[in-house]
């Protein structure tokens, strides 16, 4: 079993308001993110600096241990609270998730500490698997004042999932679509 962690602590600066609470087809983006993990993960954590907006969400709410450290701080908190060896992390602004992609990621984890898809030549660490073995490296990265997720990757065993491989299970890349602006949310209606 995996622990699921939806990172919901972002400031939503480009969106202009808390995008986790924005509604698309009757549900908030956060509800979509939580539901997309439900069949693979238990418990489901929602990690944020401020939990008050999320009191109605059916998940375990966890406040960031280290405040204002961005997504890496959220991953750190989720790893600390995870009862399982593996954590599936997803950003709150990514409403879709192909179940086949999760299965592909799970099948790729043996012998590694991180399983991360590559999109457009770059890691997409906000939809990735992290082992608890990453905790010390994540903590050390934060202690150095680094907040970029991939900064701890050289210290652990990383399995890259090349785009040509993961597209066999998610051809349109819907799992990686994210909402950064109100226009992005509007465009979801055409998918």
C-alpha positions in Angstrom: 0.0 0.0 0.0 1.0 3.6 -0.6 0.5 6.7 1.3 -1.0 9.4 -0.9 -0.1 13.1 -0.4 -1.8 16.0 -2.1 0.3 19.1 -1.8 -2.0 22.0 -1.2 0.1 24.6 0.5 0.9 26.8 -2.6 0.2 30.5 -2.7 -1.6 30.3 -6.0 0.0 33.6 -7.1 -0.7 33.2 -10.8 -4.2 32.1 -10.1 -5.1 35.0 -7.8 -7.0 32.9 -5.2 -6.6 29.5 -3.6 -6.9 27.2 -6.7 -7.3 24.1 -4.6 -10.8 25.3 -3.8 -11.7 26.2 -7.4 -14.6 24.2 -8.7 -14.5 22.3 -12.0 -17.6 20.3 -12.9 -19.0 20.3 -9.4 -15.9 19.4 -7.5 -12.9 21.4 -6.2 -9.5 20.7 -7.7 -8.5 19.4 -4.3 -11.4 16.9 -4.3 -10.3 15.7 -7.8 -6.7 15.2 -6.6 -7.7 13.3 -3.5 -10.2 11.1 -5.3 -7.7 10.3 -8.0 -5.4 8.7 -5.4 -8.1 6.9 -3.3 -7.9 3.5 -5.1 -4.1 3.3 -4.7 -3.4 5.1 -1.4 -4.4 4.8 2.3 -4.1 7.0 4.1 -4.6 10.1 2.0 -2.8 13.2 3.3 -3.5 16.8 2.4 -0.4 18.8 3.3 -0.6 22.6 3.6 0.7 25.5 5.7 -2.9 26.5 6.5 -5.4 23.7 6.9 -8.5 25.7 7.7 -9.8 25.9 4.1 -9.7 22.1 3.8 -11.6 21.0 6.9 -14.4 19.5 4.8 -12.0 17.3 2.7 -12.2 13.5 3.4 -8.5 13.0 4.0 -6.0 13.3 6.8 -5.0 16.9 7.1 -1.3 17.5 8.0 0.2 20.9 8.6 3.7 21.5 7.1 6.4 20.8 9.7 8.6 23.5 8.2 6.4 26.4 7.0 6.8 28.2 3.7 9.3 25.7 2.3 7.3 25.1 -0.9 6.6 21.6 -2.3 9.8 20.1 -1.0 8.6 21.1 2.5 5.3 19.4 1.8 7.1 16.2 0.6 9.2 16.3 3.8 6.1 16.5 6.0 4.3 13.7 4.1 7.4 11.5 4.4 7.5 12.1 8.2 3.8 11.2 8.6 3.7 8.3 6.1 3.0 5.0 7.7 4.1 3.2 4.6 7.5 2.9 2.9 6.3 4.6 -0.3 4.5 7.9 -0.8 2.7 9.0 -4.0 2.8 12.7 -4.3 0.5 14.8 -6.4 0.0 18.5 -6.7 -3.5 19.8 -5.9 -3.7 21.6 -9.2 -3.5 18.4 -11.2 -7.1 17.1 -11.5 -6.5 14.1 -13.6 -4.6 10.8 -13.1 -4.4 7.8 -15.4 -4.6 4.7 -13.1 -2.3 2.9 -15.6 0.4 5.5 -15.0 0.3 4.9 -11.2 0.6 1.1 -11.9 3.5 1.7 -14.2 5.2 3.9 -11.6 4.7 1.3 -8.9 6.1 -1.5 -11.1 9.2 0.7 -11.7 10.2 1.3 -8.1 12.2 -1.8 -7.2 15.8 -0.8 -6.4 15.0 2.9 -6.4 14.2 5.7 -3.9 12.3 8.0 -6.3 10.3 7.2 -9.4 9.7 10.4 -11.4 8.3 10.9 -14.8 10.1 13.1 -17.4 8.0 15.6 -19.3 9.4 17.8 -22.0 12.9 16.8 -21.0 12.4 17.7 -17.3 11.5 15.9 -14.2 7.9 16.3 -13.0 8.4 15.8 -9.3 4.9 16.8 -8.3 3.5 13.5 -9.6 6.1 11.0 -8.3 6.8 8.2 -5.9 9.1 8.8 -3.0 10.5 6.3 -0.5 10.9 7.1 3.1 14.6 6.5 2.5 14.6 10.0 0.9 13.7 11.6 4.2 17.3 12.4 5.4 18.3 13.8 2.0 15.2 15.9 1.8 15.8 17.3 5.3 19.4 18.0 4.6 18.4 19.9 1.4 15.9 22.0 3.3 18.5 22.7 6.1 20.9 24.1 3.4 18.1 26.5 2.4 17.4 24.8 -0.9 13.7 24.4 -1.8 14.0 22.9 -5.3 12.7 19.3 -5.1 15.3 17.9 -7.5 18.3 19.2 -5.5 18.2 16.1 -3.3 18.0 13.7 -6.3 21.8 13.2 -6.6 21.8 11.8 -3.0 19.3 9.0 -3.7 18.5 6.4 -6.4 16.2 7.9 -9.0 14.3 6.0 -11.6 13.4 8.3 -14.5 10.3 7.4 -16.5 11.0 8.7 -20.0 8.1 10.4 -21.8 8.1 7.8 -24.6 7.5 5.1 -21.9 4.8 6.7 -19.7 2.9 7.9 -22.8 2.2 4.3 -23.6 -0.2 4.4 -20.5 -1.2 8.1 -20.6 -1.0 9.0 -24.3 -2.4 12.5 -24.0 -0.5 13.3 -20.8 -3.7 14.2 -18.9 -2.1 13.2 -15.6 0.3 16.1 -15.9 -2.1 18.8 -16.8 -2.1 21.5 -14.1 -4.1 24.6 -13.4 -2.0 27.7 -12.9 -4.5 30.4 -14.1 -8.3 30.8 -14.4 -7.8 30.3 -18.2 -6.2 26.9 -17.5 -9.3 25.9 -15.6 -11.6 27.1 -18.4 -9.6 25.1 -20.9 -10.2 21.9 -18.9 -13.8 22.0 -20.1 -12.7 21.1 -23.6 -10.8 18.0 -22.6 
